[in-house]
Structures are given as C-alpha cells and as structure tokens.
Amino acid sequence: MVYQQQGNLNEAINRYKRIESVSSGKYVEMARYQLAICYRSKGQAGKARRMFKEVIRMDGALKNSAQQALDSM
C-alpha cells in the first residue's frame, strides 16, 4: 500500500499480483480489490471492472465495497 500511496502504481500492482499468487482466502480478496483500485487510478477501467466483479463473486468481506466502487464507475 505504501507504493500505492506514493503514486508508484506499477510497483504496487506487481506487489499485489505477487500477494494474490502466493496467498489464499481474505488476502487474495484484498489483493484483487487493491489491484482494481490501482487499475482504476491508472485509467484502466476495463481491468478495474473485471477485478471488482471477481471480488464480488468471491462473496467475502469486501463484496459491498467492491459493489459500490463498481456502481460508481
């Protein structure tokens, strides 16, 4: 998240993808949600939408947040 806050979105995306590939459960959900936010910040709305939809399908704790973010796009 530090990279994301500093505006280094490419490095943040790389880190979140790494977390997503080696983790399970709530960490994968969090990584996908943050990936979607990074993609949205970069202006890649299609990728962001797809990631938000994946988070919604996971039916976890971030489902409502992802749905709100998707609705506001």
Backbone as CSV, one residue per row, in Angstrom:
resi,resn,N_x,N_y,N_z,CA_x,CA_y,CA_z,C_x,C_y,C_z
1,MET,0.815,-1.194,0.000,0.000,0.000,0.000,0.864,1.266,0.000
2,VAL,2.077,1.149,0.488,2.965,2.306,0.514,3.241,2.791,-0.908
3,TYR,3.507,1.853,-1.811,3.758,2.228,-3.200,2.531,2.893,-3.809
4,GLN,1.373,2.356,-3.479,0.125,2.903,-3.992,-0.072,4.335,-3.480
5,GLN,0.207,4.565,-2.214,0.042,5.894,-1.630,1.053,6.881,-2.193
6,GLN,2.243,6.392,-2.547,3.272,7.257,-3.105,3.043,7.541,-4.587
7,GLY,2.088,6.840,-5.191,1.786,7.056,-6.590,2.537,6.141,-7.537
8,ASN,3.308,5.201,-7.009,4.033,4.243,-7.837,3.119,3.044,-8.100
9,LEU,2.156,3.251,-8.992,1.117,2.240,-9.214,1.650,0.974,-9.856
10,ASN,2.637,1.075,-10.738,3.170,-0.130,-11.381,3.807,-1.067,-10.362
11,GLU,4.566,-0.519,-9.424,5.180,-1.349,-8.387,4.110,-1.914,-7.451
12,ALA,3.110,-1.108,-7.134,2.014,-1.583,-6.285,1.278,-2.736,-6.958
13,ILE,1.028,-2.622,-8.246,0.348,-3.688,-8.985,1.184,-4.968,-8.959
14,ASN,2.493,-4.834,-9.165,3.361,-6.012,-9.110,3.301,-6.686,-7.747
15,ARG,3.327,-5.900,-6.691,3.284,-6.459,-5.332,1.949,-7.142,-5.055
16,TYR,0.849,-6.503,-5.451,-0.474,-7.109,-5.226,-0.632,-8.401,-6.021
17,LYS,-0.092,-8.445,-7.228,-0.160,-9.682,-8.015,0.626,-10.792,-7.336
18,ARG,1.761,-10.444,-6.753,2.562,-11.437,-6.045,1.812,-11.955,-4.812
19,ILE,1.178,-11.044,-4.071,0.376,-11.459,-2.909,-0.751,-12.373,-3.353
20,GLU,-1.410,-12.013,-4.433,-2.533,-12.791,-4.956,-2.105,-14.207,-5.344
21,SER,-0.914,-14.331,-5.906,-0.481,-15.644,-6.407,-0.004,-16.588,-5.303
22,VAL,0.458,-16.059,-4.180,1.010,-16.933,-3.138,0.118,-17.047,-1.907
23,SER,-0.986,-16.332,-1.868,-1.835,-16.310,-0.689,-3.135,-17.059,-0.940
24,SER,-3.971,-17.058,0.092,-5.299,-17.652,-0.049,-6.295,-16.883,0.801
25,GLY,-7.565,-17.115,0.545,-8.629,-16.536,1.352,-8.730,-15.040,1.292
26,LYS,-8.786,-14.438,2.474,-9.043,-12.997,2.551,-7.913,-12.163,1.956
27,TYR,-6.692,-12.704,1.916,-5.579,-11.953,1.345,-5.698,-11.854,-0.176
28,VAL,-6.207,-12.888,-0.801,-6.438,-12.849,-2.253,-7.525,-11.830,-2.555
29,GLU,-8.574,-11.839,-1.750,-9.663,-10.885,-1.941,-9.154,-9.452,-1.791
30,MET,-8.370,-9.197,-0.763,-7.821,-7.864,-0.533,-6.906,-7.446,-1.678
31,ALA,-6.063,-8.371,-2.142,-5.136,-8.060,-3.232,-5.898,-7.722,-4.513
32,ARG,-6.948,-8.474,-4.818,-7.736,-8.202,-6.026,-8.461,-6.860,-5.915
33,TYR,-8.965,-6.566,-4.732,-9.643,-5.283,-4.523,-8.659,-4.128,-4.723
34,GLN,-7.482,-4.239,-4.149,-6.473,-3.190,-4.287,-5.967,-3.090,-5.730
35,LEU,-5.860,-4.236,-6.408,-5.493,-4.215,-7.828,-6.517,-3.417,-8.626
36,ALA,-7.791,-3.648,-8.335,-8.850,-2.923,-9.036,-8.736,-1.428,-8.796
37,ILE,-8.438,-1.040,-7.569,-8.284,0.376,-7.259,-7.089,0.961,-8.013
38,CYS,-5.989,0.217,-8.070,-4.810,0.685,-8.808,-5.119,0.840,-10.294
39,TYR,-5.796,-0.161,-10.866,-6.149,-0.080,-12.280,-7.065,1.114,-12.547
40,ARG,-8.019,1.339,-11.648,-8.921,2.481,-11.811,-8.129,3.789,-11.751
41,SER,-7.154,3.856,-10.851,-6.325,5.062,-10.723,-5.475,5.299,-11.967
42,LYS,-5.071,4.208,-12.633,-4.267,4.324,-13.846,-5.122,4.638,-15.066
43,GLY,-6.439,4.578,-14.915,-7.325,4.849,-16.034,-7.674,3.611,-16.841
44,GLN,-7.383,2.445,-16.302,-7.693,1.185,-16.983,-9.014,0.642,-16.432
45,ALA,-10.104,1.256,-16.858,-11.418,0.956,-16.308,-11.867,-0.475,-16.580
46,GLY,-11.527,-1.025,-17.723,-11.938,-2.393,-18.052,-11.346,-3.412,-17.096
47,LYS,-10.051,-3.296,-16.842,-9.395,-4.205,-15.898,-9.944,-3.999,-14.493
48,ALA,-10.172,-2.747,-14.121,-10.703,-2.448,-12.791,-12.081,-3.086,-12.612
49,ARG,-12.947,-2.933,-13.623,-14.281,-3.531,-13.559,-14.212,-5.037,-13.382
50,ARG,-13.327,-5.674,-14.154,-13.191,-7.122,-14.075,-12.734,-7.566,-12.684
51,MET,-11.780,-6.835,-12.109,-11.283,-7.191,-10.781,-12.360,-6.973,-9.721
52,PHE,-13.105,-5.871,-9.816,-14.193,-5.640,-8.865,-15.232,-6.750,-8.956
53,LYS,-15.551,-7.186,-10.171,-16.528,-8.263,-10.346,-16.023,-9.568,-9.737
54,GLU,-14.721,-9.835,-9.841,-14.149,-11.035,-9.220,-14.273,-10.976,-7.704
55,VAL,-14.037,-9.799,-7.137,-14.173,-9.644,-5.686,-15.619,-9.867,-5.269
56,ILE,-16.552,-9.356,-6.044,-17.976,-9.544,-5.727,-18.331,-11.026,-5.775
57,ARG,-17.821,-11.747,-6.771,-18.095,-13.184,-6.890,-17.499,-13.984,-5.735
58,MET,-16.417,-13.482,-5.140,-15.787,-14.186,-4.025,-16.675,-14.163,-2.785
59,ASP,-17.611,-13.220,-2.725,-18.607,-13.138,-1.658,-17.959,-13.054,-0.272
60,GLY,-16.960,-12.190,-0.155,-16.262,-12.022,1.114,-16.580,-10.696,1.765
61,ALA,-15.689,-10.278,2.638,-15.885,-9.061,3.422,-15.863,-7.791,2.566
62,LEU,-15.189,-7.818,1.451,-15.071,-6.626,0.598,-16.123,-6.570,-0.510
63,LYS,-17.087,-7.475,-0.465,-18.098,-7.538,-1.518,-18.861,-6.217,-1.643
64,ASN,-19.316,-5.663,-0.525,-20.092,-4.416,-0.573,-19.248,-3.258,-1.082
65,SER,-18.013,-3.169,-0.633,-17.123,-2.092,-1.085,-16.870,-2.193,-2.583
66,ALA,-16.653,-3.409,-3.052,-16.417,-3.622,-4.479,-17.650,-3.273,-5.300
67,GLN,-18.828,-3.621,-4.785,-20.072,-3.316,-5.496,-20.281,-1.802,-5.575
68,GLN,-19.996,-1.092,-4.503,-20.127,0.364,-4.508,-19.139,0.986,-5.486
69,ALA,-17.911,0.490,-5.493,-16.899,1.019,-6.408,-17.305,0.750,-7.853
70,LEU,-17.845,-0.427,-8.109,-18.286,-0.775,-9.457,-19.454,0.098,-9.889
71,ASP,-20.376,0.348,-8.978,-21.533,1.179,-9.298,-21.133,2.629,-9.583
72,SER,-20.064,3.093,-8.957,-19.656,4.492,-9.122,-18.775,4.708,-10.350
73,MET,-18.434,3.639,-11.062,-17.578,3.770,-12.251,-18.394,4.230,-13.447
